[in-house]
Amino acid sequence: MQLDLDFGSIKNVGTVPVDSIVKERKEHGDYESFTDFCERIADEAVNKKCIESLIKAGAFDEFKQTRSTLLASFEGIIDTIQSGKKKGFQGQVTMFDLGSKEEQENLDEMKYKFEEHEELPDRELLALEKEMLGIYISGHPLEKLRTQIEKQTNINTIELRQLVEQMSTTNTGGGLEGELTPVNIKYHDGQNVKYAGIINSVKKKYTKNNKIMAFVSIEDLYGTAEVIVFENAYIKAGKSLIEGNIVIVDGRLSIREDEDATIIANDIKDLKEQKQRILTLDITNSTEEEKDKLRGAIRYFNGDKNNINVQVKIEDTLKPSGQIYLTDEILKIFEDILGKEKVKLESK
């Protein structure tokens, strides 16, 4: 059981259950399995809601069952223990008490029914961690989208914080009068920006004119920014304005003294994961002349727009070979060099 988690910070887990769990572990040793945990705290102040929260937070991840399996099974296991069936099982399996850990795990499966499920997608696991702990423990849902986000946006929360800090320094006389830094050269009030992240909260309200608007908290890889959404943008955004949704915001900067920089949204859309395109060039049995032409083509078509990853295949070995700018015409050049059957463009 993962004891590096701060149990007290987990939603629905109070100090009394934590004290019971820690006391039992200190007195009788580490918990060997999920069912071992449930058996040993069955008479303590640890209820089903508490155990569900521990599962969601990843407290039992070192055991062999997936979180989805435990979430589907824990109530039945606890009911079995609390109904007194546990005592009957103990009498039947005393001969195994001195068995190995693996034998004990097999015994647990005999005693209790686990409803087996494949693990939840990474994004759902991370969402559970955020729900229970307020932070992500095992990763960040935007990490896999980092490159895509960097290409599609022009501002992040680090730069928004720098704007606020810079304004504070300027107003307190911390810099030369009229001095321009890289940040204030790049950004100004009313500038069009693109920002992407995961929605933490949506707070709706109505204006004096009875028009709907929302204050949306959106977290990127570096922190959280506030996005203000007025009626037109709110209506256009539709179902994109949902907590936990990953979105890209097209809007303008609002920079005011003594306030955090915010973004006024013009448009909010789902950020859809783009599949990576890879060009595979099979040079198995290619002549030196063909290889020379291929190297020249890769160098010539190297570019910073519409880049495609290139990999060279020799028998069963794949070797990354940089990126190129690719069009249908350029693809045909590679096919002419190697032969169409040795050139493969795919999305992953």
C-alpha angles and dihedrals in degrees: 000000000000105000095174089079115098097238092191091063094055116105113254092013112109133187095266095059090043092052091049093049094048094044092052092049093049093049100042107020137254121333107258099198142354092266091047087056093048093048094049097048096037093110095039132090093273111116132188094266090055093050091047089054092049090052092050091049091054097248092142099041094115090066119084099252120091120240089247090054092049093047090053094044111033098087093053092047092050091047089052091053095044094046091063097250088120092072091053091052092049092057092051098049105040089119089068097051093101094045127119123278089257091053090049091053090051088050091053089056089053093050098042135035116234117196098218119220134167114253119275118257114275092250092056092047090052091047089055091051091050091048093051102035106021089237139065113256108179099036143311125278090226097053094091089050096048097110093044092049093049090053096047101042136059102196139041137182093269089061092044090055091048089055091055093045091048093051090049091051092048093049093050094049094253095139141036115288110265092004113158121212127191089261100054092041089056100043136039139165112287094018118147112247140174119218130175135194148114120294112245099176143355117206112189125198140161125242125227087266089056093250120143122241136161142212106218124194109209123185124205127181093286107038145305132302132190118237120194114212120194124198101275093049091041092056092046092049091060113162093001091084096081127126111257093023119130111228144170118225124209108195149112133274121253111200119181131167115262092009135096115259110257137188123235105211123229094172136002122194138168112270101231117204110249117221115236115241118218128191112208117198115193109209096170106138091001117148123246089249091056091047091051091051090048093051090049092050093049091051093045096050096043106128147155098234129074088357119194123196113241126207129180120219123209110180102304097343123098120199123189111236106184129258136299140190106252135198131159089263093052091047089056090054090058090047090052091052099047106015126263094265091060097053118077128178116190141159123234 
